[in-house]
Amino acid sequence: MKQHKVALDFFSHHTNWLANLDASALMQCFLKLCNDKGLYIVDQHQQVLYWNQAMMDLTGIAPNTALGKICPAGLTIKKGKQGKIQLAKPDNQITQLTLDARILTDASGQCSGGIGLLATLPKQSGKPNTEKLQPIVGKQNFHGIISRSPAMRNVFHIIQNAAETEATVLVRGESGSGKELVAKAIHTLSARSHAPFLAINCAALSSNLLESELFGHVRGAFTGAIKDHGGLFQRADGGTLFLDEVAEMPLDLQAKLLRVIQERNYVPVGGSKTIVFDVRIVAATHRSLREEVKLGHFREDLMYRLRVVPIFLPPLRERREDIGLLIWHFINQHNDKRVRVIEKIDPDAMKALLDYRWPGNVRELHNVVEYAFAVGRGSTLRWAELPPEFREPRLADKPKAAMWT
């Protein structure tokens, strides 16, 4: 360290020699010499200015994805730092790295950015290869939807663009895939974010109760109606109404919903006064509405009213790179409760989690983590702490249905 300081002092005194160099050429030479190590540069706002190929190998984030974006949280350079970090690559392997970061200053001494150097640590023999809990670099949290899968990039793009319009959106995805999160993201990004976001599951109520919940009722409209009740369309005025499992709505109620969407007003159950509303509708289903129309279970005209902007959510089994991210995300949530703190995942348990087909998608994964916290103890999540289905023989996969029809 002392010899290193002496060399720097000697170099800094030869300012005339340094001033005569071409700064651009010097930087190009420096960057080429660091090709074998992960090198990145950020400006004073943590925006990535340079991200070499080795950074993609270490983080799983390509240069064309990183450039111009805000630096991942684990790699921000707000002050000089040096030490070990861990990150999860897209294949869900936890990699140990060293980070050496320095701030960059301008001629006046003000911070103008930073430069960081990443390198791998040699594996230490004699230690178990367990997955250890650390902040995950490169994790994307898009308004509550956690993913870094390429399959989700188009989904985020459509959500962002659709939110800027008033178009009705239809989200299709398997149970537990996060359809309500998509609806909430659209609401949050829209001009309606200041107004209510209300949701209802159309499969959870009978036809009469669903009609009353959507459109409200007046006192005496039916037995038990002891006072006026404002429906969801009225209570969500100015905001967004999320109709989950809309394909389960009875045909007679579909006709009324179509008329309400077209006319932008309705009459409460048992009432006579017309109520005008301003609500954006986001609907969701796990079924193909086109197939439901062919079967006579859904009105074609209503389908076209709801399916202005269709969004398909891929199931978790088609975005395997997100499994590790989600596992640690939910572990972190439960660790905060301090009943049990999990810091590692046994390799056998991690393999079982990665190989599982996840028919219940993200919701099932959350339940599995919650189960492990409930039945196990200690800082390592073990294979024996996984639910019984992980120990059952795996059945042959069913043929896939059409992704969007």
Stockholm file with secondary structure:
# STOCKHOLM 1.0

chainA/1-405         MKQHKVALDFFSHHTNWLANLDASALMQCFLKLCNDKGLYIVDQHQQVLYWNQAMMDLTGIAPNTALGKICPAGLTIKKGKQGKIQLAKPDNQITQLTLDARILTDASGQCSGGIGLLATLPKQSGKPNTEKLQPIVGKQNFHGIISRSPAMRNVFHIIQNAAETEATVLVRGESGSGKELVAKAIHTLSARSHAPFLAINCAALSSNLLESELFGHVRGAFTGAIKDHGGLFQRADGGTLFLDEVAEMPLDLQAKLLRVIQERNYVPVGGSKTIVFDVRIVAATHRSLREEVKLGHFREDLMYRLRVVPIFLPPLRERREDIGLLIWHFINQHNDKRVRVIEKIDPDAMKALLDYRWPGNVRELHNVVEYAFAVGRGSTLRWAELPPEFREPRLADKPKAAMWT
#=GR chainA/1-405 SS CHHHHHHHHHHHHCHHHHHTSCHHHHHHHHHHHTTTSEEEEEETTCBEEEECHHHHHHHSCCHHHHTTSBCCGGGCCSSCEEEEEEEECTTCCEEEEEEEEEEEECTTSCEEEEEEEEEECCCCTTSCCCEECCCCTTCCEETTEECCCHHHHHHHHHHHHHHTSCCCEEEECCTTSCHHHHHHHHHHHSTTTTSCEEEEETTSSCHHHHHHHHHCBCTTSSTTCCSCBCCHHHHTTTSEEEEETGGGSCHHHHHHHHHHHHHSEECCBTCCSCEECCCEEEEEESSCHHHHHHTTSSCHHHHHHHCSEEEECCCGGGCTHHHHHHHHHHHHHHHTTTSCCCCEECHHHHHHHHHCCCTTHHHHHHHHHHHHHHHCCSSEECGGGSCGGGGSCCCCCCCCCCSCC
#=GC SS_cons         CHHHHHHHHHHHHCHHHHHTSCHHHHHHHHHHHTTTSEEEEEETTCBEEEECHHHHHHHSCCHHHHTTSBCCGGGCCSSCEEEEEEEECTTCCEEEEEEEEEEEECTTSCEEEEEEEEEECCCCTTSCCCEECCCCTTCCEETTEECCCHHHHHHHHHHHHHHTSCCCEEEECCTTSCHHHHHHHHHHHSTTTTSCEEEEETTSSCHHHHHHHHHCBCTTSSTTCCSCBCCHHHHTTTSEEEEETGGGSCHHHHHHHHHHHHHSEECCBTCCSCEECCCEEEEEESSCHHHHHHTTSSCHHHHHHHCSEEEECCCGGGCTHHHHHHHHHHHHHHHTTTSCCCCEECHHHHHHHHHCCCTTHHHHHHHHHHHHHHHCCSSEECGGGSCGGGGSCCCCCCCCCCSCC
//
